[in-house]
Amino acid sequence: MKVTNNQVIRLADIEFLSYDNFFSNVNEALNHDEAHCVHYFAKPNPDRDGEFSLFCLIANDAHHDIDLLASVINKRDELQSLTAQHLCLHPFEREMHELYDICFVGHPWLKPLRYSHDRKAGGDIYDYPFYEIDSEELHRVGVGPIHAGIIEPGHFRFICEGEKILHLEIQLGWQHRGIENLFVEKKKLLQRATLSENIAGDTVVGHATAFAHIAESLAGWNTPEWLEIERAIALEQERIAVHTGDLSGICTDVAYQLGNAVFGRLRTPMINYMQKWCGSRFAKSLIRPFKTNFIFTEQLAEEWQNTIDKYKPDFVEMAEQMFDLPSVLSRIERTGIVTKENALNIGLVGMPAKSSGLLRDTRKSHPWGAYKDVDFQPIVKTSGDVYARARMRYEEVLASIELIQRLIAQRKETVMTDISDAPRTWSAQPESLAISLTEGWRGEICHVAITDKEGELALYKIKDPSMHNWLGLALAVRGNGISDFPICNKSFDLSYCGHDL
Amino acid sequence: MFESLKIWLHQGKQYIPDVETTEVPGIFRGRPVIKAGVSVDEKALQELCPMNAIDVNPLSIDLGKCSFCGECAFAYPEKISFTKDFKMGHNIRERLIIKEGEDQPIRIDADAVRKEIRRLFGRSLKLRQVSAGGDGSCEMELNATGNVNFDVGRFGIDFVASPRHADGIVLTGPVSENMADSFLDAYDAVPDPKVLILAGTDAISGGLFAGSPAVRRSVLDDIKVDLYLPGNPVHPLTFVNGVLGLLGRMKS
């Protein structure tokens, strides 16, 4: 069935297909370039041993809707792998295999996704089955889980021919905290909101907005326009802040000290602005379901403009210099390329997808709240290299500044409504499924909730864009020198905890 | 060349001259104060906190559990307020608990600091950071301590790439099961004597993840913790002042 972003569907209205029909429907839906899988997961049916409901959500960017396909299976059934047809589904089938021992026949390699605490096969994260090539001429380089810098843990295993990377395998799971289960276990609305802010500490607004929309749509609460505009301003400000910091990181990795220092210090007023707004540099506590503790005042609007007036000339001056400097360009041009074809195959989303010529931006294709009315055009680059992903950040920062200006103007014209009678606790309609897509700075975020007979959470599923994009990084570095790995890595800047959940 | 010089010139002075007395912009929520003599429904207040950081008899807030969301202060503004005091680090875990009526600056207990720490690391402290389930925000704030604004390098405090080059570990995150052994490996690889600093709510108490079967906090049971730095995430100024306090380098 077709649904739209932030819609709630009663479970009784969902048609559960036979796996064969489900398979052919998913297969057919994904044959179109404008469609991609935003989530695919299994839910155990508690009354029947070994029985699971499968839910696959395929967003169609041209039709602006989401195809919800479902099936009921038994894990003893012989299920043909969909990954064998569409590589983009590989992490989802691996997760189902890891959690529930569901076997997908023909999956290229049903490796553990994150060695979650509740995985069926048990085992230790150190026992991961890496891909190996037996050769006298090649060597392996293992990096991590602890990296040289101050960064989250992950393990990278390179197979190199001399300096050249032939293959990179990225093993994740080190950050696994069981956060999806905690959403179900922690019953207070405020606990869940706090959890959502801690899914990925660099995407606080993105994930917290997705959760707020889930809670609000399940309660049948119409989020007022003014509140949605404020959330959009916060989301764009988060984009500006992280992109600025990433440009600093990219400069670090090409040993361009001036860029590192200047972008680094320019990030400070951007995150300090968040602190002025809500008391946290990372906007923790800003987004709350059914309310806000920090109304976006006239004074804050003025403060934002003053901050940007100081920031923008310095930012543009620095960026123009960076993208004009042969010593920087020689390191980032034609480095770490993801072709559009590969981007499509692996289901790349967000900024890296747009850098490879693939327009995937849910603000445009599946708009919510303020994005339905505001005029903007996502930026697309075609070279798919580090240069494109760096340049993308520069241009997206400028675009977000313009977007916030429009949002502020819109906010001024929008009447504030009284929301004091909104729910204060979790109050969701029973036996339903809710889906929420938001576009964080990294790309598309998807949250899905399923409620039980009492309206309590039965299942909460989170997907950070990193889930799709880690494979993009692994492909991007092939054929590059291993010394270019850090710069490729930074150009994606993917989340470990957002993947490991 | 001239373009670069121009950019350099345009930056002006960016560093914070005095990290002890500077004021944080905006509405930073630092050390809280619970006002005595104001009566509120303490049970409801306790129930409100998403982090279980509030206790009763006497009424108190545990900064090792607090996420500094400020919800309690919004619900009971006459009872609870957050000051802009970012100096919240302490070397004794229990001292992170702020009781009703207390409104004193938090200062490191010098007597409880091991003598060799100040003697050996007083002028140079090299730290290795380990993230074990941290959400990335504490890690970014620790990175920010080295930027041109906070510039901890000027105090001889640096983050280094290898535990072999380090005098101690800064741990972030609730200690995920999958990282527990790697954290211990890194800790063991640091030469003695060494310090352990827990940065952020998740590291200090586990935060919302404390009871999750996916974390293993027992690895911390047998290790001496030298400094607790509250925050979600820890603010760079909380970090700098906490470490300077540990080293006996605070002016005030």
Interface residues (C-beta under 8 A of the other chain):
Chain A: Y115 S116 H117 D118 I125 Y126 P145 I146 A148 G149 I150 I151 E152 P153 G173 W174 Q175 H176 R177 G178 I179 N181 L182 K186 K188 L190 Q191 A193 T194 L195 N198 I199 A200 G201 D202 V204 G245 L258 A261 V262 G264 R265 T268 N272 Q275 K276 W277 C278 G279 S280 R281 F282 K284 S285 N293 D314 E317 M318 Q321 S495 Y496 C497 D500
Chain B: E3 S4 K6 I7 W8 H10 Q11 Q14 V24 P25 G26 I27 F28 R29 L48 P50 M51 S67 F68 C69 G70 E71 F74 F82 Q129 V130 S131 A132 G133 G134 D135 G136 S137 C138 E139 M140 E141 L142 N143 A144 N147 V148 N149 F159 A161 S162 G173 P174 S176 E177 N178 M179 D181 S182 A186 D202 G207 L208 F209 S212 P213 A214 V215 N232 P233 H235
